[in-house]
């Protein structure tokens, strides 16, 4: 089945790609990972990820042009703050 409207098939699961849904921008007073975190949280709260599953850190990093470490720090803050849950195996919800 072909992907439509910014979605990409991943096995049997279809997830919405980040597709630069939020600008990271330049802000000398705020670390980059916090800007990525804020953008991801906004996308999560807006329901932009089908199946409630987040894209991989590699995918987000490629879409935003940042390092995977930056995305991993953002994801770690989301986990710590209880916004997302990291399950066993790959993926976060």
C-alpha positions in Angstrom: 0.0 0.0 0.0 1.6 3.3 -1.0 2.3 5.9 1.7 0.1 9.0 1.7 0.3 12.5 3.2 3.6 12.4 4.9 3.4 8.8 6.1 5.9 6.0 5.5 5.3 2.3 5.9 7.6 0.5 8.3 6.8 -3.1 8.2 3.2 -3.5 9.2 3.4 -0.3 11.2 2.8 3.1 9.5 4.3 6.1 11.3 4.1 9.8 10.4 7.6 11.0 9.5 8.7 14.1 11.3 9.1 16.0 7.9 10.4 19.1 9.7 7.1 19.6 11.5 8.9 22.1 13.7 11.8 24.5 13.2 14.7 24.0 15.5 15.8 27.6 14.9 18.7 29.5 16.4 18.5 30.4 20.1 21.7 31.1 21.9 20.1 30.8 25.3 18.5 27.3 24.9 20.4 24.1 24.1 19.6 22.5 20.8 18.3 19.2 22.4 15.8 21.2 24.4 14.5 22.9 21.3 14.2 19.4 19.6 12.5 18.1 22.8 10.0 21.0 22.7 9.2 20.4 19.1 8.8 16.7 19.6 6.5 17.2 22.6 4.4 19.6 20.5 4.1 17.1 17.7 3.2 14.3 20.2 0.5 16.4 21.9 -0.9 17.4 18.5 -1.2 13.7 17.6 1.1 13.8 14.6 2.4 10.3 15.1 0.1 7.4 14.1 -0.1 4.4 16.3 1.4 6.6 19.1 4.9 5.4 18.1 7.7 7.9 17.7 10.1 7.8 14.8 13.7 6.6 15.5 16.3 9.0 16.7 18.1 8.3 13.4 15.1 9.4 11.4 14.5 12.5 13.5 18.2 13.5 13.3 18.2 13.1 9.5 15.0 15.1 9.1 16.1 18.0 11.4 19.8 18.0 10.4 21.0 17.4 14.0 23.0 14.6 15.6 21.4 11.5 17.0 22.9 12.3 20.3 20.9 15.6 20.3 17.7 13.6 19.6 18.6 11.0 22.2 19.0 13.7 24.8 15.6 15.1 23.8 14.0 11.7 24.0 15.6 11.0 27.4 14.1 14.2 28.8 10.6 13.2 27.4 11.0 9.8 29.1 12.2 11.4 32.4 9.2 13.8 32.4 6.8 11.0 31.7 5.7 12.3 28.3 6.7 9.1 26.5 7.3 5.6 27.6 10.3 3.6 26.4 9.3 -0.1 25.9 11.4 -3.2 25.7 13.0 -3.5 22.3 13.1 -0.7 19.8 10.8 2.3 20.0 9.0 4.7 22.3 5.3 5.4 22.8 
